[in-house]
Amino acid sequence: MGQRSLQYGSSKRAAYIINPDERDPDTLKSSVATLSLLSTLCLPQLQAQTTNAATPKAVQHPPRLVVAIIVDQFRFDYTTRFASRYTGGLHRMLTGGAVFVDAHQDHYPTVTATGHAAFMTGSTPATSGIIGNEWFDRAQGRSITSVEDADTKLLGGKPGATGSSPHNLIVSTLGDELKMADHNTTRVIGISMKDRAAILPAGRMADAAYWIDDTTGAFVSSTWYQSALPSWVESFNEGKPAQCFLGKSWFAPGAEHIGAKPFETLPAKSGKDYIAAFETTPWSNDLLEEFAEQAIQHEELGRHNGTDVLTISFSANDHLGHAVGPDDPAVEELAVSSDQTIGKLITAAEKQVGGPQNVLVVMSADHGVAPVPEINLARKMPGGRVHKAAYTRVVQDALDTRFGTARWIIGSWESGFYFDQNLIRERKLNPSDIEDEAARAIADLPYVERTYTRTQLMHREAMASLADDYVARSFFPARGPDLFVIFKPYWLFGKQGTSHGSPWDYDTHVPLLFFGAGIRPGTYTERIGISDVAPTLAALLYVETPSGSVGHVLPEIVAPSRLPSSVSSPRSR
């Protein structure tokens, strides 16, 4: 793999430059085998794009289309470790865009729902209401997902099935602000394999959000947006493109000819097991990209009055990463394939709106991922696996011993706990005494770093470190637990594979790339938050900042003529 050069300019920020001339010539061959197989089997011809990015000219009008890209579970170091193999969209953005090398998901937990909500709201869980992928709902007495909505129905899936919506999101997104400013004449579309990843970045006023049915692989939506799927979506689904890979094997480019073991061999029979395996391959990301191209064309994105928005989240990287971890060769191959897939999407968007001067692209990730514990231990690094049942038993036993046997724990959230407030009132106990006793018991475990009680968080006590601040940013009293617990670095639940969710850098540190209309290319080392993305885009588009935003505008990346004078001066952070 080619070396990377780190060059510093005269300014206080460092310029991190990936030099294409340093790349190994053998790695410059396009890794487009997965795209070729997809096009051969079932979709229109997919052509990998290698484009030399030129410095965009400053434009006086807002871009016609914003393409907001999340690659699920894409650590920042994937932009450096694999850079010599990138020749598509990531290469264009890394060498011709505004690149932040110290961007972080500035909240806890670092999971899909919170990261996707933050991306286009500029908010944190404490403000957006999206505190995790799931949480315990005290009123219903059960765990709910971030986007489940009993008042909606699924479109395109099992008849009568419950749909999903952004109703739990209590702040606006960039798309919402654009639609309010333009009197609903602009179009906002969200796309992903996961419902929450399609729904949350697009917002409450989005025209549609589409995700993949986990049984059939068809694209589905809900009645929150429309009463029926558009005809172009139905036509796309009729071709059953997700079913084109039954029994197929995914290899590294050229490896199938030398007897190498495939990364994945898909089941020969359709169903949930097949779709689950399919979603770990680059073919599923390619399917999302092809669907996005159809959305751009049929929804005429970029051709309305004002600026349209397409949000897209590529989920295969997360599905694969959980199973094998960030050090597996399959993760690198999927990253290289994602580079080509993103390049194809950017080219399609530019073609739709008459050139790159009319498109603004922003790319990031919802979170990173921890190394597989066994691999880390072999490297003499700390960490390990936590047995969740035994961990929960420690708290239950401590509360039983002091306050009497009862069902004290009624729900969980990440590594935190919900306690039965009705029982506490019935026994005339102080809730803080329950919290403190549980915290004392759990703090003695060797893998626990820190605990936070509801009482502490309500009074903003013990907020001294960056991790403390991230936890405080996640506390939404009506939905949050009574006890938060942070594990030491590299410790996680699960018997195999790996996960994410912590406030440590391997989970928070993500890429942040801006590219296209009105963007000043450059690379910056200042630590920033993903909460800065939405206010920056709002400033570029001359619309109101999303209602729950806690971020800051990043004027250093924007051509001076593109910013109102009120935000053209350097930020004080």
N, C-alpha and C positions, 0 to 999 in steps of 0.2 A: 504494500500500500504506500502511496506517495507521501512525502513529508508535508507538513503544514508550516507555513511561515507566520510568525507573529511580529508585526511591524508597528512601531509607535510613531505617531506624528508629534507635532509641536504642541498640540492642544492637550488638555488634561485627560481627554478620553483616548483610549488605545484603539487603534484600528486593527482588527483581526482580519487578515486577508488570506483566503484560500487560493493558492496560486495554481491554476490549471496546468502550467508548464512543468510542475513538479510531479505530476501524476505518472504512475507506471503506465507505459503505453499499452501493456496487455490488459489493463483494466479499463481502457477507454472504449472498448467495444460495448455497444449498447446492450444492456441486460433487458431485452424485450421479449424473451421467450414466452413469458406468461401472456403478454399482450397478443402475441402472434397466435397462440393456441386459442385464446378467447375469440379472436376475430375469425379464425378458421372454423371454429365449432358453431358459433351462434350469433355473433354481433357484427356490425359493420366494421370495415377495415379500421384498425387502430394504428396510427402511425406515431412512433416516438419522435419527439421534437427535440432537437438540439439547436438552441438559438443563442447567439451572442448578445447579451443584454447591453443595450446602449443606455447612457444616462438620459432619463426622460426629460423632455422639455417642460418647463413650467407651463401650466395651463390655467386660464382664468376661470373656466367653468368647472363645476364639480364633475367627477367621472360619471359616466352613464351607468356603470355597473360596479358594485363591490362584490368580490368573491372572498368570503371569509372561510378559511380552511383550518380545520383541526385534524391532526393525525393523532388518534387515540394512543396513549402510552408511548409517545415519541420523545425520549430523553434528549436533552440538549446535546449530549456528546455523540448522538447519532449523526448530527450535522458535521462533526469533525472526524470521527473515527472512520466513517464511510465516504468522506467527501471526495476522495480521488476516483470513486466509481460513479459519482453523480454526473449526468450529462443532460438531464431534463429540467423539470420545473424547480427542484431544489437548487440545482446548479445556477439557474438563471437568477433566483432570488438571492442566493448567497454571494454571488459575484456582481450583481447589478442592483441590489436592493439595499434597504436600510436594515442592518442586522444588529440585534441586541444580544450580546453574549452572556449577560447576567440577568435574564428575565425569569421571574418566578411566579408560580401560582401562589399568591400572597394570602393564603387562608388555610384552614384545616377543616375537614379532611380533604386530602388531595385525591378525589375520586371523579368519576365521569360527570355526574350531575353538577357538582359544584364548579368544576372547571369549565364546563360548557356554559353554565349560567353566567359566570364571571366574564367570559370572553366578550360577549356583546352587550352586557349591562354595565360593566365597570364596577360591579357590586361585589359584596362578599356574602357568605351565608347568613350572617347576622342581620343583613339588610334585605337580601333578596328573598329570604324564606326557604331557599333551597339548601338545606343543611347536609344533604347526603343523597346517595342513590335511593336509600330507604330510611325511614325513621318510624318510631313507635308513636301512633296516634292515640292519645289518651282517651279521646271521646269515643273512638271506635274500639278501643281495647285490643288493637292489633297493629302490626307493622304495615305500612303502606309504601308504595313507590313514589318517587318524586313527581311523576306525571300521570299516575292512574287517575281516572275520572269516571265515576259511575254514572254521571249525567251524559256521557257520550257513548257512541257506538263505533265499533271498528268498521272501517270501509275496506273491502277487498280481501278480508280474512274470513274467519269462521262466522257465519251468519248469527247475529244477535250478540256477539262477543262485546265485552266492554272495551271502550276506546281509551285513548290517552290524550292529555291536553296540557297546556301551560298554566292551568288555573291555580296551581300552588305558587307560581312565580308572582311576587307582589310588586315588582318594579318593572320599568319599561326597558326594552332593548333599543339598540340603534335602529333596527327596522321599524319598531313602533314609533320612534320619534320622527323618522322620515315619513311614515304614512300619515301621522298627525300633521306634520308641516306641509305636506303636499296634498292634503285633503283626500287621502286614500287612493291617489292616482298611481302611485308606484307599486311595484310587486315585490314581495318578500317570500322566498321559498327556502325551506330547510330540508336537508336530505342526510340520512345516515342508515346504518344497519340497525342501530338502537333507537328506540322511541325517544328516550330522553335527550340523546345527542342530536336528533333531528329537530326536536320541539323547542328546547330551552334557548339555543342561540337565536332562533328565528323570532321568538317572542309571542305575545298574546294576540297581536293584530295580524300576524302572518297570513298570507293567502293560503298557504298549505305547508304541511310538514309530511314527509314520506319516510317510512322505514321498512325494514324487511321482516316479513312474517317468518317466525322461527320454525314453521312446519313446511311451508311450501316454497319459501324463498321469493314470493311475490311481494311487490311494493304495496304497502297499505297506508291508510291514513285514518282520520276520525271525523265524526260529525261536528266536532268543534269548528272545523274549517269550512266544510261544504257538505252537501247532502248526498253526494255520490262522487266516485272517482271520475276525473276528466277522461274523455275518450282516449286521449293519447296515452294515459297511464294504463287503461284497460288493454289497449293494443300492445303496449310493451309487455304486460304480464302474459298476454296470450301466447307469446313466443316461448314462455317458460325458460328464460335464459339462465337462471340459476341451476336448472336441472341438466345443463349441457355437459356437466363434468362428472357424472356418475361413473365411479370406478376409475377415474383418472388419477395419475400420480403427479405430484409437484416436485420437480428437481431444480437444482441450481442449473443455470444455462449451460447446456452441453454435457451435463453430468449423466443424463440418461443413456448416453452413447458409450460410456466407459464402465457401466455396471455399478454406478454409485447407488447408495441407498437413498430413496426419495425422502424429502422432508415430510410429506403427507401423502397417503393414498386414501382417496375418498371412498365411502361405502358405495356399493353398486345399487343399493336400494334407496329410493327417496324417503324422506321423513325427517324427524327432528335430529337424529344422529347425523344424517348426511349434511343438513344445513349447518349444524354446529361445527362439523369438520370443514365444510366449504368456507365458513367465515374465518378460518385461520389462514387461508391462502390468498395470494395476490389476486386471484380471479374474482374474489368478492369485492375487493377495492376497485377493480376494473369495471365490474358491474355497476357499482355506484357512480363511477365516472361517466359511463355511457348513459345511465339514467339522467345524470345531471346535464349532459349535452342535450338530451331530449327536452328537459325542462327549460333550458336556455332557449331552445328553438321554439317550442310550442307555447310557452308563456311569454315569448318575445321579451325576455329579460334584456335590459339595456336600451329598450326602444320606447319607453314611456316618458312622460313629463317628469323630470326629477331623476333620482338615482335609485335603481333597483338593487336588491340584495339577494345573493345566493349564499347560504351557509351550507357547508358540507363537511361531514366528519367521517373520516376513513377509519373503520373500526377493526379491520383485520389485524392490525399491529397490536392491538390490545388483546384480542382473543389468543393470538399466538404467543405474545409475551408472557401472559399469565402461565401458560403451559410450560414454556422452556426457559424463560429468563433472558436478560439482556446480553448474555455472553454467548448465546447459541448461534451457530452460523446461519440458521434459518431467519433469525431476526435481521441480520445484515442483508440477506437476499431480499427479504420483504421490504426493507428500507430502500434498497436500490430500485426495486420495482415500483415503489410508491413515488419515487422521484420521477420516473417516466410517466406514471399515471397523472400526477399533478401537472407535469409539463403539457400533457395532452389537453387537460381541462383548461389551463391558462390560454393555450393557443385557440381553443374553441371559443372561449369568452372574448378574446381579442378579435377574432373573425366576426363574431356576432355584432360587435359594436363599432366596427370600423377601425380597429387598430389599438395598440397598447396605450395610446394616449387617452383612451376613454375607459380604461379598466384600472381599478385599484384592487390589489390582492394583499391580503394579510394572512399569515400562516403561523400557527402555534400548536401547542398540545395541551390537553387537559390535565396531564400529570406525567410523571416519570414512572420508575419502577425500581424496586430493590433487587439486588442480585439474589439468585437462588441460595438459601442459607447454606446448603451443603457445599456449594462451590466457594462461597465466602469463607467458610471454616477451613477448607483445604488451602486457602490463600493466607491463613493465619489471621483472618479478619474476624471481628466479633459477630455475634448474632445467633439466631436459632429459631426454633418453632415453638409456638405457644399452644398448648392443648386447651381449647376454649371451654370445654365442660369443667375441667379441673380449675381453670382460672375463675370461672363464675362461682364454683363451689366455695372458693376462699371467701368471697364476699358474703354469700348466703350463710355460711357457717359462723362468720364473725357476727352478723346481725342476729342470728338465732341465739348465740351464746349470750349476747348482752341484752337483747330486747324480747327474747322468747321466740319459740318456733312459729314461723308464719311464712307465707309466700311474699317476701319482701321485694323481690325483683320481678317486675312485670314485663320488662322489655329491655332490649339492648340496642346499641348504636355504635358501630365501629367497636372500640374497646371500652365504651362507656355503658352506663346502666340507668334505667328508669326504675324508680321505687314507687310502691303503691301508696299514693298520697291519701287515699280514703282510709286505708289501714292505719296509717300514721296518725290521722285525725281521730279515728276511733279509739286508739290507745293513748290519746292525749300526749303524743310525743312531739318533740321539736324536730322539724325536718332537717335542720342543720346537724343535729346529733346523729341522725341516721347517715347523713352524707359523710360526716367526719369519721364515724366508726368504719364505714366501708373504705374510705380513703386510707385510714391507718392500716387496715388489713392488707389492702392491695399494694401499698407502698413498700411493704416488706419483701415483695417478690423480686428476685434478682434482675428481671428484665424490665421492670417498671422504672421509667425515668421521672415522671411527674404526674400528680393528680390535681384536678381542679373541681371543686364542688360548685353546685348551682349558686349557693350563697356567696362564695367568693366571686364568681363571675358577675352576679347581679351588682356587686359593690366594686367591681373592677379591682379586686385585691390581687396581690402577688403577680402583677404584670410587669416583669422585669426584662425578659428576653424576647428575641424575635419569635421563638416558638410560642411563648406566652401570648404575644400579640396575635399570632395566627389563630390560636384557640379562642381568644376573645372575639375575633372577627367571625367566628363560626357560631357564637351563642345567640340563638333565637329563642327567647324564653318559652314561647307557646309550643315549640316543637322539640326543643333540645332536651337532652338527658339531665339527670340530677348529679351524675358524676362522670367527668371526663378523665380518661387515663391515656397517657402518652407512653408508648414503649420506647426503650432505648434503641438507638440505630440498629437496623438490620434484623430486628425481631419481628415476627409476624405470625398470624394465624394460618392454618392450613397444613395438611399432611404432605403435600407435594406442590411443585411449581413455585410460583412467587406471587407477590401482590404489591400494593401501593396504598397510600392513604395517610402517610405520616407527614409531619412538618419538617422532615429532614431534607437536605438539598437533593438527594437522589430522587426524591418524589416531587419536589417543588420546581426544580430547575428545568426549564423547557425552552425550546426555540421561540423566537419572536422575529418574524421577517415581514417587512412592508415592501411592496414592489409595485411599480406602475405609475399611474397618473399622479403628477405633482409630488412624487416622493424624491427626496434628495438622497442618493446612495451614500452609504458610509457605514461604519461599524463602530459600536459604542460599548464601553465596559461598565457604564453606570448601572448599578442595581436598580431594576424597575419591577413593577408588578404587572401581571396580565390585566389587572383592573385599570391600567393606563390605556388599554387598547380602545375601548369604547369612547372615552372622552376625546381621544386624539382623532378618531374617525369622525366624530360629531363636529369637531372644529374644522376638519377638512371639508365636510359636506355642508357647513353653515346651518346646522340644526341644533336644537336643544340637546344638552348632555342628558343621557338616560337618567331617570329620576333617582335611582339608588346609587349612582356612581360615587366611588370614593377615590377614584384614580386622578391622574394629572395628565394634561396635554403634553405631548412630546414634540415641541416645536422644532427641535434640532434636526428632525428627519424630513421636514417639510420645506419645499421651495418657498421663499419669503412671500411671493405673490399669492400663495394659496391660503395664508392665514390672516384672519382679521387682526387688526393692530392690537386688540386687547389681549391676545395670547401670543403675540410675536416675540415678546421678550423672554429671556431664559427663565425657567422655573426655579423657584427656591424650594428645595425639598427638605 
